[in-house]
Every structure is written in C-alpha cells, then in structure tokens.
Amino acid sequence: MTCVIAGGGPAGAMLALLLARAGVEVTLLEKHADFLRDFRGDTIHPSTLQVLDELGLADELLKLPHQEVREVGLVTDAGAVRLASLRRLPRPYDYIAFVPQWDFLTILTSAARRYPGFRLLMRAEAYDLIREGGAVRGLRYRDESGEHELRADLTVAADGRRSALRGRAGLVPRELGAPMDVLWFRLPWRDGDPESTFLRVSRGHMMVGINRVSYWQLAYLIPKGGHDRLTGQGIEALRRPVARLLPFLADRVTEIEGYDDVSVLTVAVNRLRRWHRPGFLCIGDAAHAMSPVFGVGINLAVQDAVAAANVLAAPLRSGGPVPESLLRRIQRRRMPPTVITQTAQRVAQNLLIRRALSGSFDPGSLPRDLTRVPVFNRMAPRLVGMGIRPEHVETEEVHRGATDG
C-alpha cells in the first residue's frame, strides 16, 4: 500500500484521483455509505473548474443541472448591492457553478476508478494511526465487518474539521473564531420565484438562498451558540424571519414542520500550525476549517490536493517512505493562501455578519455598486473566483484501466 487517504470529501477525492492517475497505489476511505448528504458547500469556483478542465472532467460536470453565477451581491432592506463581477476573469470559467457536492464527488471517484491503483472503501471510518519507529505507517479503520489495519508509505487526513486522525497525530488547530452558526433547510421552488442565488441582509438577520431548480436550499445565520435559544422559542421563531426576509416564501414556511427539518452547521475558522508528522499529512478542512464566507471551502481543499499531488506523486510512485521535507514543502506552499483567505473572511465576518446579527448594521451605509471602486473591483473577483495561488495539475497520466473499485 503506497498511500491511504481518510475522508472522501473534495480534498480526499481529488488527491486520490490525481495520485491514481499518476500511477500511485491509493486507497480512499469514506465513512458514509454514499455522498448524498444535503446542506454542504456546493460552489465550484473558476479555479476548481480550471483544474477539472485540465483533467478532462469539466464538460462532464457542466452537463449536470447547475447554476452559473457571474455577479456577486446582496439584498438589503434598502435595495440591492452589487459586490463583485466575475466577468473580469478569463473565459471560459468566469463564473461560479452551483453543483450539488455529491455530484462533484461522484465525478471525481468515478474518474479515479478508471485507474488500476485506486480503491474506494465506503462505510469505512478511520479512527487511529499505526506508528512504527517514530513515523506513521498507516491507519486503523472500522466497517460493518469489524476493525482493520491498512499500512501505507503515506497516510493523509482529509477527514474534515473534526478530524480523528489529526487528533491521533497530536496536531491541534488554532481557533480563530466566528460570530455565527448556520441553519440549513429547504423549501419548494415555484414558478415566479427569483431565478438567482442571493444573500439577504437585514438588521438582526442574514440569509442565503440557493436555487436548486426544484427547491430552495436556504441558510439562516444565527449568533454563535444561539441554536438552543432559538429552538426553545419554537419553530415560529424561524418561520417568522424567513417570511419577512423573503416574502415570496411566506406561503411555504409552514413546510418547515419542526427543527428536525433543519440541519445545523457549527461554523469554525481554524488552522494547524503544523500540517504533518513523519509519514502523515493533513489537507483540506483537517488542516484549516474555513468560514462559509465567499463559499471557498471546497476550492481551498481542491487546491491543497493538487499541490500535494504535484509534490508527492513521483516519490510515492517510486515507493518507500516520503521525506518529511516534502510534506513541509506542501504546507509552505498552501499556508499563505489559507492565511490570506481566512483573514479576508474574518474581516467580512466582523464588518458585515457580526454587525448584521447584532442589529447594528445600517443597510444604507453600503454603496450600491462596489464594482465601481477600482481597487475592490480588481481584487474581489480574483479572491473569490481564483483564490490566492491557484494550483494547476503538473502530474502526468501514467496508465488507465478499468477497476472494480
């Protein structure tokens, strides 16, 4: 076994595909039975679309039902505010594609199955590391048949912001804080509804609406730790602000029958000071949990995976332990984009979200069109669309052949 990856999210699935494509033997573990989990980040930004294009997968993704968003803005009580236009970015990927994450992950893992070195284990939860001689040499996982060991030259934790393997490696993230948590739920879409995805801001309230064609995926932001207080007031405490903020949904809010229909995202913003141990690497949310601000979490995870594959494919293909200096190189490359993006997210959290949820936000204080501010108009599309230091696939496709997964 050359490489084992825990976590079948965007970081793990992309890294597994890139390594398998480069001729590396790789096993990907996903603890769930499928990828069909609702209320996840679904924004595929231009930088990720470019990576998919380099892999020959962009057309396959874009054949799926999706929305293309080229303008980023918000709606306040005082009217609409235009924040950024992605039309400044190079074509053809001058937009954000809204695609369900399960479709994205299915495309990545289906492509990985074309390579003989790839193996996907579902319902396989990694819970511990195997250590020998001061280095990690694989992991332990459990599935329906019991507990198992997988030995590998490199073990990668891509198992999310609550990473079990990160904890077993003794790596503790630095918490940076967030002023909000998010309640996700859905309501039916009907003829005459707005077509676009939007951010709605008012004094004391914020919402995001994502048009899923047949339904609205909705996010209602609440002050950090405010979930118990809200639920204690009954379901009307959620229905009322939704109906006021989005009057076109007022006749549907009763379809939120109770808080069992609502999924809670506890927002965390953090990052590791060190992403690696000998034989072990963290990427994606396991290395840095991102705020939902700008919707860039998937894209940072994908960029981590591409950078890691570019560095690791050749030494893994050669076999033997991976020098920790290479793992250090990956962290050095990906840490600046992480820090800069999280800093921008925290500024937005403090200037807009914290003030909106506290009731101190004045909708009339924002300019109607920030794209007319030259510096902002140059920086915002780059930050949101491409990110800091976008990565490109440098590994070559070594061999393709059908596998049984």
Secondary structure, 3 states (H helix, E strand, C coil): CCEEEECCCHHHHHHHHHHHHCCCCEEEEECCCCCCCCCCCCEECHHHHHHHHHCCCHHHHHCCCCEEECEEEEEECCEEEEEEEHHHCCCCCCCEEECCHHHHHHHHHHHHCCCCCEEEEECCEEEEEEEECCEEEEEEEEECCEEEEEECCEEEECCCCCCHHHHHCCCCCEECCCCEEEEEEEEECCCCCCCCCEEEEECCEEEEEEECCCEEEEEEEEECCCHHHHHHCCCHHHHHHHHHHCHHHCCCHHHCCCHHHCEEECCCCEECCCCEECCEEECHHHCEECCCHHHCHHHHHHHHHHHHHHHHHHHHHHCCCCCHHHHHHHHHHHHHHHHHHHHHHHHHHHHHHHHHHHCCCCHHHCCCEHHHCHHHHHHHHHHHHHCCCCCCCCCCCCCCCCCCC
